[in-house]
């Protein structure tokens, strides 16, 4: 199995690249927190592992960041149609 096939498989599954990165960074933080007895780093690592495991984002359970859906403009919207006039003096 080639590297390209592995990358394509990872990107096509629900466990995309972002989730793998969150999981790796979270596990690294947890190992670091264990060896250095750092509770704050452990919380950050646990948060990242939680995000990766349950596919949550910065939103409250819907994996969105609270942005509005793009508004579809009608085909008759002329608010951005401008004509450039070249004036010769």
Secondary structure as GFF3:
##gff-version 3
##sequence-region A 1 89
A	DSSP	alpha_helix	3	12	.	.	.	ID=ss1
A	DSSP	alpha_helix	17	36	.	.	.	ID=ss2
A	DSSP	alpha_helix	39	54	.	.	.	ID=ss3
###
